Amino acid sequence: MGTVKQPWPLIAIVGPTACGKTALALRLAEEFDGEIVNYDSVQLYRGFDIGSGKLPLAERRAIPHHLLDVVSPEEVFTAGDYRRRATQVLEEIRRRGRLPILAGGTGLYLRALLDGLFPGPGRSAELRSRLQAMAKRRGREFVHRLLRRLDPRAAARIGCRDLAKVVRAAEVSVLTRQPISALQAQGREGLEGFHAIKIGFGPRRDRLYERINRRTEAMFAAGLMEETRRMLSHPDASSLKPLGALGYRQARAAILGEMTFAQAVQASQKATRHYAKRQMTWFRREQEVRWFAGFADDPAVQEEVLSWLEKNLRKGIPVAGSWLEARSAPGNPRT
């Protein structure tokens, strides 16, 4: 019989955009000898920096950051791709004896990593291309009606406007000759060898919305329009998925003359506020999250988090306790 790996601790920071997750990840990495693993779907892409809120290299304090700038703009990158890449990164961090700290805002990617995905088939470029061509030629509604015939339950759950999910659901149903909803009900395999400690933040909505508004204005002032214009010059600009993300979508509309600069800023602020609300709904469904009030970059909140983490890392799982003792040993920078 082979030896069973004891679970290695990892910290997952959850909460809405602009709640200060990046600042807390840096603090925890410094305190606990950690490495930061991104789970934001846009920050994965090279060239999409300002609008995604990607931390500049000079501000990373020499702390290793993973899964930033790892995907070319024209590449398709799925939750399954993220899970495979992130699992490899976590194992490498574990071998170095350091603490992985997950920070980002794409709840689907975090759930795919920690809880696993349903056993679906890989992508079929040919079938996907045909479905996308149908949508372009006959409208999204046509492909959604096709999905309704293949899997009424999935069609009821996936909105007509979410073309990517409609195409994937139809693709899986055609390739497997089974409804995707039936496959999803078969269960998933979670992340093995790690024990996730989830900490979440839910600041007051009015204060969060004020911060979102200010951050959006700062992004446009920092050159979001120029960054978007540069990406629009890409040979495959029409197929670059990140150009449909928050901020980039509105900047693109302003560049194309569909709205004014001021309207683009206001539209981006409104869309980001709605996105933050959806994120909170998603993360509130996560199991075993220790929630903290306020913003994650508030020094007082950070001290509360550090105190709670030290206690729970010690008493949680055996390897976490011994790992933390090693971090606190004489000669360690923290002591």
N, C-alpha and C positions, 0 to 999 in steps of 0.2 A: 504493500500500500504506500502511496506517495504521501508526503506531508501536506497537511492542509494549511493554507496561508491564513494567518490571523488577519482580520480586517484592518486596513490602514485608514487612519482618519483623513477625511477631506471636509473642507468647509464650503458650503454653497450659500452665496449671498443673493437674496431675492428681494424684489420690490420694484416699484414703478420707475420709469425713466426720470432722471434728474433728482433722485432721492439721495445721491451721494455714495453709491455702491463702489465706485472706482477708488475714492479716497479711503474708504474703509479697507478695501482689499490691500492697498499699499500699506496701511498701518498694520494690518494683521500679518502681512508678509514680513515686515520688519520685526515685529514682536515674536513671531513663531517660526522664523526661518522658512518662509514659504515661497512658493512660486505661483504666479497668477495664470489661470486658464480662462480665456475668453469664451463666453457662450452667446455673444451677440452676432446675429446672422450677417449683418452688414459689415461689421468690423473685420470679418474674415477676408473681405475683398481688398485687393490692392488698389490704391487710388481714391478710395472713398473714406476720407479722413475727417473732414470738418463736419459734415452732416451726420456722421455716425457717432460723433463724440469720442473718437479714438484718441487715447492719451498720447501726446507726442513723445518720441523716444527720449528727449532730454528731460522729461518729467517723470520717467519711470524709475528713478532712483537706483539704477543698476539692478533692479529686481527682475529676474527672468519672467517674461511674458510669453505666453504660448497661444497659438491659433489667432494671431493677428497678421494680416497681410499674407495669407497663405493660399489665396485663391485668385486666379486671374479674372478680370471683370466679365469676360464672356463665358466663363465656366458655369455649369449647373452644379449646385452643391446642395444636397438634401440633408434632412435630419439623420438619415442613415449614414451618409458620408461623415457628418459631424461626429456621430457616435464612434465610428471606427477610428477616426483620427484622434479624438479626445481620449479614447481608451488607451491608445498607444502612449500618448503624452503622460497620462496618469501613471502608467507603469514605469516610465522613465523617471518621473519625479519620485516615485516610491523607491526605486533602486538607489537614488541619491540620498535617501533618508530625509526628505524634506516634505513639507506640508502643502498639498494642492489646495488652492483657493479659487473657487469658481465664481466669476463675476460677469454679469451681462444682463440682457433683458429679454432674450428670446426663450420664453418658457417652454416651447415645444422642444428646443434643442436640449435644454436641461433635463426635461422629462425623458427624452429619448436616451440620454446618457445614463441616467440613474435608474430608470424603470424599464428601459428596453423598448423595442418596437415590435409590432406584429410581424409574423413570418411571411412577409410579402416578397414578390419577385423583384429582381433588379430592373432598372429602367430599360425600356425598349425604345431606342432612338427613332426607329422607323415608325412604330405605332404612335409614339408621342407626336412626331412630326405630322402625321396624318390627322390626328385629333386637333392639333393646333391650327392646321390648315383649314379644317372644317369650321373651327370657331371664327377664323378670319374671314372666310368666304360666306358663311351662313349665320354667323352670330353665336355668342356664348350660349344663348338660350337653346340652340340646336344641340350642342354638346351636352348641356344639362338635361335635356329631354332624353338623350341617348343614355345617360347615366341612370335616369329614372326608370328606364326599361330594364337596365342591367341590375340595379340595386336601389329600389325605392327608399330603403332606410338611409342609405348614404346620401342620396339626393335630397332627402328631407333635412338632413343635418348640414349639408354643404351649400352655401349660397351660390346663386348663379354667377355672381360677379367674381367669385374666387376661382378664376379659371385654372390656376395651377393645381388646386386640390381636386377640382372636377376632372381634369385631365388625368391626374394620378389615379383617382378612384376608378375611372373608366378603364384606364390602362391595366390596372391590377385585375379587375373583373374579367377583362377579355383574356389576359394572359393565363390566369388560373382557372377560368371557367367557374369561378365562385364569386359571390358578392364580397366586396372588400369588407363589409360590415361583419360577415361571418368569420373571415380570417382574423379580424381585429378582436373578436370575442374569444379566440382560442388562448389568449394569455400571452405574456411577454416574459423574457428573461432579463432580470435586473442586472446591474453592475456587480460583478463578483470581486471579492478581495478588498473592498473599501467600505467604510462606514461613513455615510454622509451626515454631517451635522449642519442643518439648515437654519439660517438666521434671516429674518425678514424685517422690513421696515415699512411702516404705514404712516407717513407724516400727514398732518391736517391737509385736507384737500385744497382749501383756499391758499395756504402757503405753498403747497406743491405747484399749483397752477401759476402762481406769481413767479416761481422759480423757472418753470417751463417757458413762460413768456419771455423772461429776461434771457434765458439761455438761447432761445430761438433767435432773438434779436442779435445776440452776440455771434451766433454762427453765420448769419447773413453778413454781419459787419466784418467777420474774419475772412470772408471770401468764398462763401458757399456757392454764390452765382458763378464765380470763375471756375471753381472746381467742377461744378455741373457742366459748364460750357466745355471744359476740357474733356470730360467723359463723353459728351455728345459728339465729339469729333472722332470717337473710336469707330473703326470700320463697321463694327457690329452693334452700334449704339442702340438700334431698335430692339435688340434682344438682351440688353444688359439688365438683369433683374434688379440690381441695387438702384437703378435710376427710378424705380417705382417706389422706393422707400420714402419715409417721412423726410421732409425738407427738400430732398432731391426732386420729388415729384412736383412740388410747388415752384421750386426754382426753375425747373424745366419749363413749366407753363409760362412763367414770366419771360424766359428767354425766347420762347416761341410766340410771344405777344398775346397769349391767351388771358393774361391778367397783368396788372401793374406790379412793380416791386413791392409796394406797400400791401397790396392784396395778397401777394405771395407770402409775405411774413405773417400776416394775420391768418391766412388759411393754414399755414404750417403750425402756428401756435394752437389753433383750434383742433387740428387733426392730432397733434401730439397730446393735447389734454385728453382727447377721447381714447387715444392709445394707452395712456397711463391708467385710465379707468379700467380698460379691458385687461391690462396687465395685473392690476390688483385683483380683479375677479378670478383670473387664471391662478395666480400664486396663492390666493386664499384657499384654493382647492388642494394645494400641495399638503401632503401628510407630514406631521412631525416637524413643523416649522416653529422656532422660538421667535415670536414677534416682539419688536421693540418700537416704542413710540418715537416720533421725531425723525430727523434726517441722519443718515449713516455717516455723514462727514462732520457732525456736531461733536466736538471733543468730549463733552459730558456723556453723550450717548456712546461714544467709542469706549470710554472707560467702563461703562456699564457692560458693554459687550465683552470686553477683555476679561473682566471679573467673572462673568458667567461662563465664558469659554474655558478659562483655566480650571474652574471647578468641574465642569462637565467633561473636559478631556481627561481629567484625572480619574473620575469615577465611572466614566462611560464604558470603554472597552479596554482590555488589558494592554494592547500595544500602544494605545493612545496615552495611557498613564505613564508607561515607561518611556515613550517618545518625549513626552512633555518634561519628565524629570531630566532627561538628557539635555534638553534645551535650557533647563534652569540650573545646570551643574556649574560649579565654580569655573571661571574662565570663559563662560558663555557671555557674549555681549549684553544679554538682558540682565545679568546678575550684578 
